[in-house]
Amino acid sequence: MAIEWQKYQTNPFYDELIGSDGRARKQCEILADYLAKLKEDELNTAKAASEFAIKEMGISFTVYSEGANIDRSWPMDIVPRVICKKEWQQVEAGLKQRVHALNLFIDDLYHKQQIIKDGIFPAELLSKSVNFRKQCVGINPPKGIWAHICGSDLVRDGKGQMYVLEDNLRVPSGVSYMIENRSVMKRVFPEIFEQLEIAPVHDYPSQLFDMLANMSPRSGDAPEVVVLTPGIYNSAYFEHCYLAQEMGCELVEGRDLVVKDDDCVYMRTIYGLKRVDVIYRRIDDLFLDPEAFNPDSMLGVAGLLRAWKKGNVALVNAPGAGVADDKVVYSFVPEIIKYYLDEEIKLPNVPTYKCMNKDELAYVIEHIDELVVKPANESGGYGLMIGPKATKKEHQECIKRIKADPRNYIAQPTLSLSTVPTLVDDHVEGRHVDLRPFILSSGDDIQVTTGGLTRVALVKGSLVVNSSQGGGSKDTWIVDTEGQKHVIKSGRNPILDCTLC
């Protein structure tokens, strides 16, 4: 069966492609018309072609299961998500404002802590932060930037309002899949890219390299930039390799680097030691330098923090940036923006209850069956308690955990997350999505990817989009409706002529 939009069910959710009146939204009209004209065999061929391309291109991710590392092909749905350019410009402005304020906030925490002295941010919250690094106090990273790369997760509610769900400021991942999703879609549906003004995403690696090079402590010669990976068993190893290759940088492990007596970092090569200027590190703080953090770490480089502190190497993201990568800190972002920038927040947070506040804690306990409860520093969808889907026993267990450590939990309303049509067998059904754009901060400029990685909950009714828990992804199209061309009249699917098939 081909796609029949008149049979597609949107209620009770806000669908991003089809409106409640059953008509395609303006920015989605060409796409909806194109997909509707595909015959069943063409649709099946398109799906098969995307799966073949993903395997041929080696796009994979690693899942940890019962002590084993399982390498799987990247799950991607061929129905893209479309956002109009005008709305995206507003989102982009909000993300730039947010990251600017967060960098000022992090820098303040490692220096004067004026925001605490002025009573805006609780001292207790900082004292119990698991990601505040005392070793970083007083350090001045280049241009005052701590979080050079941020991945902020966005969701849209039942009324179509876009919210920031959380900020990822330590080692955010997923950007390689954003780029590769686009490559796959261009192979599968090349004809539609001729009909739509879709913003490009393939310039990200060059933007990333320019930002990294801009952080170099040495001027003059081309800086030596490396990507530091924990190794092949890391779930994001595909991305580490991909970005290093696209930027033309060396991919290194801790054993490939050494800090000499001059407090400079050198890379071991077949020609001898070569000085390194910038390290794009994909290793968590505690494993980065056994001399400064975990002495048992076999992944990092002894003396790395010392070299960074002396200004002889740039670390991206900076150690300690994770102090703002905390869901309780997230709840203070509107106040942080107001304090440092004297502006109102442009892209709102999801309404959030702080369990460390007695009144808000009482509300959370009373309405535990209606709320989503999140631990402050878990990621990947782990530790969530989704009230409406949990049992009474799970509610009570969650309350016990909250009472034992109120600072470690927040709660949020269960949003009616927006949906996007997703191919299920021979038809489409709505599935919930989120979006992770990536923001680059160089100190001179802030750049936001045009779109980002859309993650989709492939299980019907699920709100968990993480690939490690059964989620998938979609290509994200930022479309200029002003430059929109005529609607595709031919239902011919160009993949039938594709060499992949």
N, C-alpha and C positions, 0 to 999 in steps of 0.2 A: 504494500500500500504506500502510495506517495503521501507527502505531508499535506494534510487538509486542515488549514487553519480554523475553519468554521467548527471543527470538532475539538479544537484545543481548549482545555479548561484552564482559566486563569484564577478564578475565585478560589479561596478568599484572599489570595496574595496579589501584590503588585508585580506584574510581569513586565520585564524590561523590553520585550519585543512586541507583544500583543497587548493592546489596551483592553479595558473592561468592556468596551463596545465591540470587541472582536476584530478591530481593525489594527493594522500594524502602526506603530508609532512612526512619526515622520522620518526620523533618522534610520528607521528599519524597513521602510517601504520597499526599497530595491532588493534588499536581502530576502525579505519575506516572499516577494514575487518570484525571485529567482529559485528559491527552495521549493515553492509550490509547483513550479513547472517541471521539476525533476521527477522522472518516473521511478518506480520502485527499484528496478535493476540499476539505474543510475545512482540512486541514493546508496544502495548497498555497495556499489563499486567505489563510491567516494569514501565510504567508511573503511573499506578494505585497503584502499590506496593510502589513507592516512596511517593506518596501522602498519602497513608495509614501509612507509617512509620513516616512521619512528624507529622501526627495527633497523632499517638500512643506515640511518643516521646515528644509531647507537644512543638514542636518548633514553636514559634510564635513571632510576632512583633506587636507593637501598632501604629495605625495611628490616628492622630488627625483630626477630620472632624466635622466642624460646632459645635464646643464646646463639642463634644463627643469623648471619647476614644474607638476606635474600635480595638479589638484584632483579628488578622488574622493569619492563618497558613502561615508559611514561604514559599514563592514561590521559587521553585528550579527546574531547567531544568536538565534532566537526561543525556544530551550530555555534557561531561566534556570539559574543556579547557586544552590543553596540551602544555607544554613549555619544551624544552630540557634542561637538567642539565647544559650543557656547557654555554648556554646563561644565565641561572639563576645565575650562579656563578658570571658573570659580573654584573648583576643587584644587587646582594647581596653586592658586593664590593662597588658599587655606593651608595647604601642605607646606609651602615655603614659609609662611608665618610661623607655623608650628615648630618646624625644625630650627629656624632661627632662634626662637625663644628657648627651646630645649638646650641648644648649645650654650647660650648665655647662662642658663640655669646650672648646667653641669660645671661650667667653668667657675661659677660662683661657689658651688659646693666644695670645690677643691681649693678655694682661696679664702675669701672673706666670709662666706656664708651669710651674706647680708640679708637674703630672703628669709632666713631663720631669725636673725636679729630683729627684723621688722615685723615678725609675727605672722607672716604669710604662709610659711611652710613649717610644719611641726618638727622640732628637734628630735622627738621620739621616733618619727618616721625614718629619719636618716640614721639614727643610732642602731636601728634594727634592720637596716638595709643589708641584704646578702650580697649586693653588687657594688657597694661602696668600697673602694680600695684605698686604704690608708697610705699605701705605698705611693699613691699618685698625688697626694696633697702637696701643693706648691709647684707642681710641674706645669710648664707653659707649652702646650703643643703648638705647632706652627699655626699662626693666624687665629689662635684661640678656638680652633675647631676640634671637638672631641668625637662627635658622631658625623663622620664624613659621608657615610652611607646609611640611610634609614629606609626601612620598609614598613610603612604604615598600613594597617589593615582597615579597609573601608567596608561598610555594609549599607544597604538601603532598606528602609523600613516599609511598612504597608502603605504609607502615603507617598512614597517615592523620595523621601528625604534621605540624603547621604550623611552618614555619621562616620567618625573615626572610632574604630573598635579598640585598637591598641597600637602602640608604637614598638618597633623592633630596632634597637639601637646597638646591639652587640655585634652579631655576625649574621645579619639578615640574608636569607637565601631565597632562591626562586627566580632570579632575573634571567638566568640562562634559559629556563623553560618558557618564559615570556617571549624570548627571541625565537626559540626553536618552534614554538607553536605557530608563529607567523610564517616561518619557512615552510612548515608542513601545509598550512592553509594555502599558500601561494602555489604549491605543487598540486593541490587537490582542486582548488577553485580559481585558477589564474584569470579566468574571464571576468569574474566579478570585480577584481581589483582594477580593471580598466573602466569600470562604471562608477566607482565610488572614490571620493577623496578621503582615503584612509591614512591617518598620520603614521609615519614610519617609526619603527622601534629598533632597527638594526644599527643605529648610530650610538647605542649605549656603550659598547666596549670602547669606542674612541673617546667618548665623553668621560668614561671611567678612567682611562689612561691619562687623559689631560688633567683630570683632577688629582690623580696620584702623583703625576710628575710635578704638579704645582706645589705639592707638599715637600718636595726635596729640600734638604737643608743646604745643599750645595748649588751654586749658580754656575752658569757657563755650560759645561759639557752636558750631553744628554744623560739624565739620571738613570741609575740602574734600579729598576722596579721588579720586585719578585712577588709571587703569590705563595704564601705559606700555608700548606695543607697539613692536617693531621695524618693523612694517608688514605690508602685505598678503601679502608673499612668505614670511612665516614659516609653518612647518608648523602651528603652533598658533594661527594668527590667528583661526580660528572661535571658539576658546575665549576669546581676549582680548575679542572683541566680545560674546560671550554673557555673560561674567561682568560686564563693564561695564554692559551693558543690564539684567541682573537686579539688580544692586546700585544702579542709578540713578546711576552715576558717569560721568564723562567718559572716553572712550577717547582717549588722546593719543599722539603721536609726539614724538621729541626736539625737533623744530623748533617744537613747540607750547609748549615750556617755556623759561624763561630764569631764570638766577640773577642777581639785581641786587647792587649794592654793599653792601646790608645783609645779604648772605649768606642771603637767603630765596629760595624758589623761587616763581615766578609763572607762571600759565597765560595765554596770549594768548587773549582773547575779543573778540567784536565790540564789547563795552562797555569794553574796556581790559584792563589786567593784573589778575589775580585771584590772591591768594596760595593756594598749595597746601600742605596740611599732611601728607598721607600719599601716598606713591607706591607702588602695587603694581606693581613692575617685572617685566616679562617679557623683559628684555634681560640677557644674560650680563655678568658683571663687567667684562671687558676692553673692552666697548663702551659702558659706562654713562656714563663721564665722560672726554672726551678730554683734559681738563686733568690728570687724575690717572692715567689708564691709557693706552689706545691713542690717541695724538694724531691718528690718521687716521680715527677713528670718526666716522661721519656719523649714527649712530643715537642717541647719548646727548645729555647736556646738560652743557656746560662749567660747572664749579663745583659740580656736584651733590654730590660727596663733601665739599667744603668746607662746604656748607650742612648736610649730615647731621652732620658732625663738630661743628659749632657747636650742634647740637640744634634747628635750625630746621625740619627736615623729617624724617619717618620714612621709611625705605626698607625695603620688605618684598618678598622676604627681604633681610636685610642683606648688603651686599657682604662677601665673605670667608667667608660661611657654608659655601661649597663646600669648605673645608678638611676638613670631615667627610664630604663627598660623594666618597669615595675608597674603592675596594674593599679597599685594604690597611688603611686606618683602620677599615673595617667589621670586619675580623678582630679588632680590639682592643676592640670594643664590650662584650663581657662584662667585661673588665678595667676599662673606663671606668665602667660602671655600678657595679661593686664599689667603685671608688675614690671616686666622687663621692657615691653614695647609700648605700653600705655595704649593698647588697642583691645577691642572686643574680639573674641574668637570668631574666625571666619568660617571654619568648618567644625561643627559642634561635636562634642563627645556624646556617646550614648549616656543617658541618665544613669548615674552610678551611686550606689550606697556604700559608704565606707564603714566596715564593721568595727573599726577602731573607735568610731563615734557611738556613744551609748544609745542615743536616740535612734540612730540609723540601724544599729545592731538589733534593737528591739523590733523595728519594723521588718528587718530581714527574717528574724526568727518567726514572727507572726505570719509572714507571707512567703515562707520558704518554698511552698508548692507552686508559686507563681514566678519565681525568679531563677536566673542563671547565676550560680555562685562560682567564683573563680579564685584560685590561689594566686598570690601576687607574682610569682616568678616561674610558673610552669609554662610550657609552650607545646605546640603540636597538638593541642586539643586535650592534653592530659590533665586530669584533676578536676575537670568541669563537672558540676552537678546541675543538670537541667531539670528544674523543679517540676514542670508539667509532665515530664516523661519518667521521673524517678518514683520509686516506691516510698511508702511512709517510713519504712526501715532506713532507706537511703537518706531520707530527709533528716531523720533523727541522728544518724551517724554524721551527717554534714554539720548539723548544729553543734555536736560535740567537738568537732574539729575547729569550728569557728570560735567557740567559747574558749578553747584551749589556747588559741593564738589569734585574737581578733585582728591584729595588725596585718596578718598574712592573707586576708580575704576581702574581696569586694563582691557586691551583688548587683545585677542589672536586670531590667525587665526582659522578659522573653519576647524579643522582637519578631514580628512577622516578616522575616527576611524576604527580600525580593527573589523572584525566580527568573530563569531564562530557559526557553525550550531546549530540551536535551534529547538526543536520539536514543530511544529505548526500543530495541528490536527493529520493527518496521514502522514506528511512529514516533512522535515527539511527546514528551511530558515535561511539565515544569519541575525544575530542580533548584534548590536554594544555592546562592552564590555569595562569595565575598570578593574583594579585590585588593591586591597588594601592589601599589605603585612604589617606585624606588626614587629616592631623593638624594642627589649628590650635592655636598657642600664643600666648596673650595676655599671659603673665606672671602673670595672676590665675587662669587656668583653662587646661586642655588638653581639647580636644574632638576626637573621632574620628568620622569618617563611619560610619554604620551600614551596613557593607559597603564597597564601593568599586568600582573599575573592574576587572571580570574580563576579562582578555585571553586569547584562545584561539588556539592554533596550528591554523589551518584545514587545513593540509597534513597528510595522514596520516603519523603517526610523527614529525613535526617537534616540536622543543622551543622553537622561536623564535616568540614570541607577538606581537612588535612589528608594528603595522599597516604600518609602512614596509617590512616584509619579508614581507608576505602574511598577517599575523595579523588576527584579528577581535576581536569583543567579545561579552559576554553581560551581561544584567542580573543583579545580585547581590541575592538575597533573604535578609535576616536574619529568620528565622521563629521566632515564639514557639510552641513545640509545646504549651505548657501551655494556650494560648488557642485551640488548633486546633479548628475547627468540623467539622461532619459532612462526609463525603466527597461530592464532587459526583456526583450520580446521572445527570444529563443529559449526553449527549454533544453537545448543541447548541452550536455555536460562535457566540458573539455577534457575531463580525466579519461574519457574513453579513447582519446588520442595520445594519452600520456605514456611515456616509455616505462613508467613505474609499473604499469599494468601489463 
